[in-house]
């Protein structure tokens, strides 16, 4: 059997979280008739389900236990929302990191392209004007 905190007792009985005690009892009786072990002798899980329904009725009809259970349920929902928001933040951080890595890679490629262009410009100046490569390097650096 699962612990009470890990199961939604309202869902087990098929009622809303805002259900009154009379609605809870009515839902329990309806479900208990459907899954009672005497009515389902061929279903081995019928007894377990019936005990879960009885446990749900016991908790949800006791005012103090119901309040405590509702607090636990509310805390679990808040934790789930927080976790989902953190997942969104983690996803955004991951996307930002990927974007920065792509920009860095593009910037690196740009530096490689600049080095190639630098060599091409030196070759062009030396070929067209018959200058020595050392002089061409100085001219190209001054142009930049």
C-alpha positions in Angstrom: 0.0 0.0 0.0 1.2 3.5 -0.8 1.5 6.1 1.8 -1.4 8.5 2.2 0.7 11.5 1.2 1.6 9.9 -2.1 -2.0 9.3 -3.2 -4.6 11.8 -4.0 -7.5 10.6 -1.8 -10.0 12.9 -3.5 -9.1 11.3 -6.8 -9.4 7.9 -5.3 -13.0 8.6 -4.2 -13.7 10.6 -7.4 -14.7 13.9 -5.7 -13.5 17.4 -6.0 -11.2 18.9 -3.4 -14.0 21.2 -2.3 -16.4 18.3 -1.7 -18.5 18.3 1.5 -18.4 15.5 4.0 -21.8 14.2 2.7 -20.5 14.2 -0.9 -17.4 12.3 0.3 -19.5 9.7 2.1 -21.8 9.3 -0.9 -18.9 8.8 -3.3 -17.3 6.3 -0.9 -20.5 4.2 -0.8 -20.8 4.2 -4.5 -17.2 3.2 -5.1 -17.3 0.7 -2.3 -20.2 -1.1 -3.9 -18.3 -1.4 -7.1 -15.1 -2.7 -5.7 -16.1 -4.7 -2.6 -14.2 -8.0 -2.5 -17.4 -9.9 -2.1 -18.8 -8.4 -5.3 -15.5 -9.1 -7.2 -14.2 -12.5 -6.0 -12.2 -13.0 -9.2 -10.3 -9.6 -8.8 -7.3 -10.0 -6.5 -6.8 -6.3 -6.2 -10.4 -5.6 -5.1 -9.6 -6.0 -1.4 -6.6 -3.7 -1.7 -8.7 -1.0 -3.5 -11.5 -1.4 -1.0 -9.0 -0.8 1.9 -7.7 2.3 0.1 -11.2 3.6 -0.2 -11.8 3.0 3.5 -8.5 4.7 4.4 -9.5 7.7 2.1 -12.9 7.9 3.8 -11.3 7.8 7.3 -8.9 10.6 6.5 -11.3 12.8 4.6 -14.2 12.6 7.2 -11.9 13.4 10.1 -11.7 17.2 10.2 -8.2 17.4 11.7 -6.8 14.7 9.5 -8.4 16.3 6.4 -6.9 19.7 7.2 -3.4 18.1 7.7 -3.8 16.1 4.5 -4.9 19.3 2.6 -1.8 21.1 3.8 0.4 18.3 2.6 -1.4 18.3 -0.7 -1.1 22.1 -1.0 2.7 21.9 -0.2 3.2 19.2 -2.8 1.4 21.3 -5.5 3.5 24.4 -4.6 6.7 22.3 -4.8 5.6 20.9 -8.2 5.0 24.5 -9.4 8.4 25.6 -8.0 10.1 22.7 -9.7 8.4 23.4 -13.0 9.5 27.1 -12.8 13.1 25.9 -12.0 12.9 23.6 -15.0 12.0 26.6 -17.1 14.9 28.6 -15.6 17.3 25.7 -16.2 16.0 25.4 -19.8 16.6 29.2 -20.3 20.1 28.9 -18.8 20.9 26.0 -21.1 19.6 27.9 -24.1 21.6 31.0 -23.1 24.8 28.9 -22.7 24.3 27.2 -26.1 23.8 30.7 -27.7 27.0 32.0 -26.1 28.9 28.9 -27.2 27.6 29.3 -30.7 28.6 33.0 -30.7 32.0 32.1 -29.4 32.4 29.5 -32.1 31.2 32.0 -34.8 33.7 34.6 -33.4 36.5 32.0 -33.6 35.6 31.3 -37.2 35.6 35.1 -37.9 39.1 35.3 -36.4 40.2 32.5 -38.7 38.6 34.3 -41.7 40.3 37.5 -40.7 43.7 35.7 -40.7 43.0 34.3 -44.1 41.9 37.7 -45.4 45.1 39.2 -43.9 47.2 36.6 -45.8 45.2 37.2 -49.0 45.7 41.0 -48.7 49.4 40.6 -48.2 49.7 38.4 -51.2 47.6 40.8 -53.3 49.8 43.8 -52.4 53.0 41.9 -53.0 51.8 40.5 -56.3 50.2 43.7 -57.7 52.7 46.3 -56.5 55.8 44.1 -56.3 56.3 44.9 -52.7 58.2 42.7 -50.2 55.9 40.7 -47.9 57.3 42.5 -44.8 56.3 45.9 -46.2 52.9 44.5 -47.1 52.3 43.3 -43.6 53.0 46.8 -42.2 50.6 48.4 -44.7 47.8 45.9 -44.1 48.2 46.3 -40.3 48.0 50.1 -40.7 44.8 49.7 -42.8 43.1 47.8 -40.0 
